[in-house]
Amino acid sequence: MNITIFGSGYVGLVTAACFAEVGNHVVCVDVDARKVATLQSGKCPFYEPGLDGLLTSGIEAGRLRFTTDAADAVRHGTYQLIAVGTPPGEDGSADLQYVLQVARTIAAHLDDYRVIINKSTVPVGTADKVRSAVSEVLAQRGVSQDYDVVSNPEFLKEGAAVGDFRKPDRIIVGADTDRPAELMRSLYEPFNRNHDRVLLMDVRSAELTKYAANAMLATKISFMNEVANIAERVGADVELVRRGMGSDPRIGFHFIYPGCGYGGSCFPKDVKALAHLARETGFAPRLLDSVEAVNHDQKRFLHAKMRAHFGSLAGRTIALWGLAFKPNTDDMREAPSRELMEAIWADGGAVRAYDPVAMEETRKIYGDRPDLTLVESAEEACEGADALALVTEWKPFQSPNFELIASLLKEKVLFDGRNLYNPETLRDLGFRHYAIGRAARVAV
Ligand code: UDX
């Protein structure tokens, strides 16, 4: 099958590489000529396990190519996927300008039946806007041409995106008629062999499913962070509470890990966008606003503990382990590490940071500044620092040599933003261990 994908970002590239892998011919269009050249040489502009290899093999097999030529791209694919960004506006609403621009571009070159597939995360009603944008351009051209618009939201997790695409939990297809629905079934056939994972629904329900799923996951996290804050005050250990709660299959163990807040390109943006969408209909979304507010405060948790411990952070240096918003990615969007570093700097403190892959990304964001030292190893971050803070639970941070760490730090203080470490072990080594909601265990 011939597939065209607009937007060579995260979703676009993973989708392109995985469709090419199963034998399709995929063309990716991007307006950024430099990015297109980099991709055509087989280099992925961000870190995602397994993606580099898939891109290279797709290109070498002649099944994947990158272009800035929209006319060529619209001619190529029966399937025209839109996978461009929908950044949040000031009021939390999703900015649809890039999605609608792609819709107009497709319409400008449309001269045969095409199914236009919206993969970007968009508010309910976007498919209608895409349809209007396409019709308008076709009318200006004086052309009458059949096409369909479907919603096909993406549920990839960064760091595990290739696996998620190859083995999806579900393939949501929002289509209002049979023809595009059947075409979508054929498109996903290779990923739908053993169990039928296609859930066919109307377009609006598909659009809402994506927002609702992300908002539900974010809600679970904020709920647990609230429980952790209560646990701390009543002298309980949230890690025991979590296990006790999770063993009820109606609750489950996934996404109930308390921490220093959720980040990333999806949860913060989608919770706000869903709340905004609700308000636009005249409905006040009380739960969604609270999910966001709890997360906002949780991202300040470690900083509050640091202030309480040191009194003032002026002149203090904090060793920071983990910069990416979660392990296995170099994505720093809405990362809790950023809030923490910025708060330390605002107090006159400094940071020595290490992350297995997000150092370059951090350099791009903050440049050279005297209060940020990016170092080559987790141990080096601790050299001469007043305390250690763990923000991202990367595997290499899971079993450190605490005796060595203790000898490198000025004070044996550890702020554990992901409840990664055993409070008893640290206590035996003489550490002051601040964790999330573990008052019962971390007290010295
Ligand atoms: C998420 C959704 O999982 C995915 O389905 C959707 O397509 C995009 O958004 P992603 O942003 O890649 O994926 O990361 P995810 O693994 O879901 O983690 C999001 C954030 O929640 C991270 O900051 C993580 O640290 C945090 N988190 C996750 C917790 O704090 N506790 C948990 O129990 C789980």
Residues whose N, C-alpha, C, O or C-beta is under 5 A from the ligand:
A	BS01	UDX	E154 F155 L156 K157 E158 I221 F255 I256 Y257 G259 G261 Y262 G263 G264 S265 C266 F267 F325 K326
